[in-house]
């Protein structure tokens, strides 16, 4: 059995498989690195950034 350091994922080679989707906010066509689930919203990069809570800097 191969052991690897805690919290590290195996290295992937090659490009990710992208899936086409329509943004739930603005309606733009976008591509995401996961297969969208029926009934769950998908957001484009810009709308996702707007919805993400701001992180405070110290």
For each residue, the residues with C-beta under 8 A, 3 or more apart:
1:
2:
3:
4: 8 10
5: 8
6:
7:
8: 4 5
9:
10: 4
11:
12: 16
13:
14:
15:
16: 12 33
17: 33
18: 31 32 33
19: 31 32 33 34 35 36
20: 29 30 31
21: 29 30 31 32 36 42
22: 27 28 29 30 42
23: 26 27 28 29 30 42 43 44 47
24: 41 42 43 47
25: 41 43 44 47 50 51
26: 23 44 46 47
27: 22 23
28: 22 23 44
29: 20 21 22 23
30: 20 21 22 23 42 43 44 45
31: 18 19 20 21
32: 18 19 21 36 42
33: 16 17 18 19
34: 19
35: 19
36: 19 21 32 40 42
37: 40
38:
39:
40: 36 37
41: 24 25
42: 21 22 23 24 30 32 36
43: 23 24 25 30 47 48 51
44: 23 25 26 28 30 47 48
45: 30 48 49
46: 26 49 50
47: 23 24 25 26 43 44 50 51
48: 43 44 45 51 52
49: 45 46 52
50: 25 46 47
51: 25 43 47 48
52: 48 49
53:
54:
55:
56:
57:
58:
